[in-house]
Amino acid sequence: MPMDGKIRRAGPADADNIAALVNHAFLAESWFKSGDRTNPEQVRALLGKGVFLLLEEAAQLMACVYLESRGDRLYLGMLSVGQKVQGRGLGRRMMQEAEDFARRAGHVAIDLRIVHVREELPPYYRKLGFVEAGTEPAPDFPGVKIPIHFVLMSKSLQA
Ligand SMILES: CC(C)(COP(=O)(O)OP(=O)(O)OC[C@H]1O[C@@H](n2cnc3c(N)ncnc32)[C@H](O)[C@@H]1OP(=O)(O)O)[C@@H](O)C(=O)NCCC(=O)NCCS
């Protein structure tokens, strides 16, 4: 069932909850990497150069996404939906909010990157209008158990 949560921008006081949500959601990657995806210190550092949009339902954090302006493009990362509420359209909603944010800010495109072994993700992002835009090595990816690289995906916001 779709959920009608409220979107707001995170502040430093949200760092612990964001880190917990991201780490829980990214357990999806635990079969090829060990350790947490992030921690509150890293989230606070990211809040110094970008924004986290949060989706809350009854004061509970359900989903988040990190957005960072890089020139005229928007980098999107850490899209995370609570494991118990995945598959209900919250990820799609966060991606729409990110796109609205990007358009308001005048960005020409949104960029994201995924680990190549997450084969379920390119079809997910393609449905949202993203296309593959190349690959990138991931030599410093922490805790990986197998060789990995990134797949870059982008969505143009220009007509
Ligand atoms: C990837 C992720 C953000 C998707 O969010 P989500 O809220 O589960 O996805 P949505 O409900 O918006 O799904 C969108 C589409 O994918 C399908 N889908 C995704 N996850 C599904 C699930 N668990 N069950 C059923 N359908 C699912 C939906 O059918 C939907 O298709 P539709 O729009 O044609 O109906 C979420 O699963 C997640 O947080 N994963 C772990 C962290 C992660 O991998 N982040 C991305 C890193 S790049």
The ligand as an SDF file (V2000), in Angstrom:
LIG
                    3D

 48 50  0  0  0  0  0  0  0  0999 V2000
   16.4700    0.0640   -4.1490 C   0  0  0  0  0  0  0  0  0  0  0  0
   15.4290    0.6820   -3.2270 C   0  0  0  0  0  0  0  0  0  0  0  0
   15.7970    2.1150   -2.9380 C   0  0  0  0  0  0  0  0  0  0  0  0
   14.0910    0.6530   -3.9610 C   0  0  0  0  0  0  0  0  0  0  0  0
   13.0990    1.2970   -3.1600 O   0  0  0  0  0  0  0  0  0  0  0  0
   11.6430    0.6840   -2.9990 P   0  0  0  0  0  0  0  0  0  0  0  0
   10.8210    1.6490   -2.2230 O   0  0  0  0  0  0  0  0  0  0  0  0
   11.7580   -0.6900   -2.4770 O   0  0  0  0  0  0  0  0  0  0  0  0
   11.1790    0.6340   -4.5140 O   0  0  0  0  0  0  0  0  0  0  0  0
    9.7760    1.0610   -5.1190 P   0  0  0  0  0  0  0  0  0  0  0  0
    8.6730    0.5310   -4.2790 O   0  0  0  0  0  0  0  0  0  0  0  0
    9.7880    2.5130   -5.3980 O   0  0  0  0  0  0  0  0  0  0  0  0
    9.8380    0.1990   -6.4250 O   0  0  0  0  0  0  0  0  0  0  0  0
    9.8630    0.7080   -7.6820 C   0  0  0  0  0  0  0  0  0  0  0  0
    9.6720   -0.4430   -8.5950 C   0  0  0  0  0  0  0  0  0  0  0  0
   10.5220   -1.5480   -8.2680 O   0  0  0  0  0  0  0  0  0  0  0  0
    9.7170   -2.6950   -7.8650 C   0  0  0  0  0  0  0  0  0  0  0  0
   10.2200   -3.1830   -6.5550 N   0  0  0  0  0  0  0  0  0  0  0  0
   11.2970   -2.7650   -5.9040 C   0  0  0  0  0  0  0  0  0  0  0  0
   11.4990   -3.4390   -4.7700 N   0  0  0  0  0  0  0  0  0  0  0  0
   10.5190   -4.3190   -4.6740 C   0  0  0  0  0  0  0  0  0  0  0  0
   10.1650   -5.2960   -3.7170 C   0  0  0  0  0  0  0  0  0  0  0  0
   10.8980   -5.5260   -2.6140 N   0  0  0  0  0  0  0  0  0  0  0  0
    9.0520   -5.9710   -3.9090 N   0  0  0  0  0  0  0  0  0  0  0  0
    8.3030   -5.7540   -5.0020 C   0  0  0  0  0  0  0  0  0  0  0  0
    8.5940   -4.8580   -5.9530 N   0  0  0  0  0  0  0  0  0  0  0  0
    9.6860   -4.1480   -5.8050 C   0  0  0  0  0  0  0  0  0  0  0  0
    8.3280   -2.2040   -7.7290 C   0  0  0  0  0  0  0  0  0  0  0  0
    7.4660   -3.1840   -8.2920 O   0  0  0  0  0  0  0  0  0  0  0  0
    8.2720   -0.9270   -8.5140 C   0  0  0  0  0  0  0  0  0  0  0  0
    7.8890   -1.1430   -9.8250 O   0  0  0  0  0  0  0  0  0  0  0  0
    6.6600   -0.3040  -10.4200 P   0  0  0  0  0  0  0  0  0  0  0  0
    6.9300    1.1390  -10.1280 O   0  0  0  0  0  0  0  0  0  0  0  0
    6.6620   -0.6340  -11.8610 O   0  0  0  0  0  0  0  0  0  0  0  0
    5.4800   -0.7970   -9.6790 O   0  0  0  0  0  0  0  0  0  0  0  0
   15.2740   -0.0970   -1.9200 C   0  0  0  0  0  0  0  0  0  0  0  0
   14.9700   -1.4130   -2.2050 O   0  0  0  0  0  0  0  0  0  0  0  0
   16.5020   -0.0420   -1.0160 C   0  0  0  0  0  0  0  0  0  0  0  0
   16.5940    0.8130   -0.1240 O   0  0  0  0  0  0  0  0  0  0  0  0
   17.4390   -0.9760   -1.2190 N   0  0  0  0  0  0  0  0  0  0  0  0
   18.6580   -1.0680   -0.3830 C   0  0  0  0  0  0  0  0  0  0  0  0
   19.6060    0.1060   -0.5800 C   0  0  0  0  0  0  0  0  0  0  0  0
   19.9950    0.2450   -2.0280 C   0  0  0  0  0  0  0  0  0  0  0  0
   20.3160   -0.7150   -2.6870 O   0  0  0  0  0  0  0  0  0  0  0  0
   19.9680    1.4970   -2.5300 N   0  0  0  0  0  0  0  0  0  0  0  0
   20.3450    1.8050   -3.8980 C   0  0  0  0  0  0  0  0  0  0  0  0
   21.8230    1.8550   -4.0330 C   0  0  0  0  0  0  0  0  0  0  0  0
   22.3480    2.5720   -5.5670 S   0  0  0  0  0  0  0  0  0  0  0  0
  1  2  1  0
  2  3  1  0
  2  4  1  0
  2 36  1  0
  4  5  1  0
  5  6  1  0
  6  7  2  0
  6  8  1  0
  6  9  1  0
  9 10  1  0
 10 11  2  0
 10 12  1  0
 10 13  1  0
 13 14  1  0
 14 15  1  0
 15 16  1  0
 15 30  1  0
 16 17  1  0
 17 18  1  0
 17 28  1  0
 18 19  1  0
 18 27  1  0
 19 20  2  0
 20 21  1  0
 21 22  1  0
 21 27  2  0
 22 23  1  0
 22 24  2  0
 24 25  1  0
 25 26  2  0
 26 27  1  0
 28 29  1  0
 28 30  1  0
 30 31  1  0
 31 32  1  0
 32 33  2  0
 32 34  1  0
 32 35  1  0
 36 37  1  0
 36 38  1  0
 38 39  2  0
 38 40  1  0
 40 41  1  0
 41 42  1  0
 42 43  1  0
 43 44  2  0
 43 45  1  0
 45 46  1  0
 46 47  1  0
 47 48  1  0
M  END
$$$$
